[in-house]
Amino acid sequence: MTRSNHVRQIPSGVLSDALVTLAVVGVAFLALDDITTDTAVSFPLERTALAGCAAWFAIVAWRLVRERHRILGGLSFSVIAIAALVQPAVGPGMVSTRFEYLATLGTLMWFVVLSGILAGFAWRRGNRCPA
């Protein structure tokens, strides 16, 4: 019995995307932690780091859409947009129950989950039996 030819092909760089995404989540979390716990007036380095992290997340989302994983890509774009909209309200002394903080953490958690999904794609591709 052969597999159907319409099985989605996952690019070979998917495992590296998963690992880089996980590392980028770590950088974003550290930047968010610094912004919310420090007493400085402005955070240009941390905000730039968050913008860079958002850019990477958008690249991953675009790759998902391009590879016909539209739901995962669409959800990723949605959480990026929400996090970008609430970022101006995130600042020092923020209470961890505020929507802005929770939305940003939710975005980071989504990309942790997405990293696992991408790693699963890579694992499944590596263990696929030849047709």
SVG drawing of the C-alpha trace seen along z (x, -y; Angstrom):
<svg xmlns="http://www.w3.org/2000/svg" viewBox="-7 -58 27 60">
<polyline fill="none" stroke="black" stroke-width="0.4" points="0.0,0.0 1.4,-3.4 0.9,-6.8 -1.1,-9.3 0.9,-11.9 -0.9,-14.9 0.8,-14.6 2.2,-18.0 5.9,-18.4 7.6,-20.1 10.8,-22.0 14.0,-20.5 14.7,-23.6 11.7,-23.1 13.7,-21.7 16.0,-24.7 13.0,-27.0 11.6,-25.3 14.9,-25.6 15.5,-29.2 11.9,-30.1 12.4,-28.6 15.6,-30.7 13.8,-33.8 11.0,-33.2 13.7,-33.2 15.1,-36.5 11.6,-38.0 10.9,-36.8 14.1,-38.3 13.3,-41.6 9.8,-41.6 11.0,-40.8 13.5,-43.6 10.9,-46.1 8.4,-45.1 10.8,-44.8 13.3,-47.6 12.9,-51.2 14.4,-52.8 12.4,-55.4 12.9,-54.0 14.0,-50.6 15.3,-51.1 17.4,-47.9 14.6,-45.8 12.0,-47.3 14.3,-46.7 14.8,-43.1 11.1,-42.6 10.7,-44.1 13.3,-41.7 11.6,-38.8 8.3,-39.8 10.0,-39.9 11.3,-36.4 7.8,-35.2 6.3,-36.8 8.8,-35.0 7.8,-31.7 4.1,-32.6 4.7,-33.4 6.5,-30.2 3.6,-28.3 1.1,-30.0 3.3,-29.5 3.6,-25.8 -0.2,-25.5 -0.5,-25.5 -2.8,-28.4 -4.5,-27.9 -1.1,-27.8 0.2,-30.8 -3.0,-32.8 -3.0,-32.2 0.6,-33.2 0.0,-36.4 -3.0,-37.2 -1.1,-36.8 1.8,-38.9 -0.7,-41.6 -2.2,-41.5 1.2,-41.7 2.2,-44.6 -0.9,-46.5 -0.5,-46.2 3.3,-46.8 3.0,-50.6 1.1,-49.8 3.7,-47.4 6.0,-49.1 7.8,-49.1 5.8,-48.0 3.2,-46.3 0.8,-44.0 1.0,-40.5 -2.8,-40.3 -3.2,-43.2 -4.4,-42.3 -1.4,-43.8 1.0,-41.6 -1.0,-38.5 -1.4,-39.1 2.3,-39.4 3.0,-36.2 0.2,-34.4 2.0,-35.3 5.3,-33.9 3.5,-30.7 1.9,-30.3 5.3,-30.3 6.6,-27.8 3.7,-25.5 4.4,-26.3 8.0,-25.3 6.8,-21.9 4.5,-21.6 7.3,-22.4 9.6,-19.9 6.9,-17.3 6.6,-18.1 10.4,-17.5 10.2,-14.3 7.4,-12.9 9.2,-13.8 12.3,-12.1 10.4,-9.0 8.3,-8.8 8.4,-5.5 9.3,-5.6 6.2,-5.2"/>
</svg>
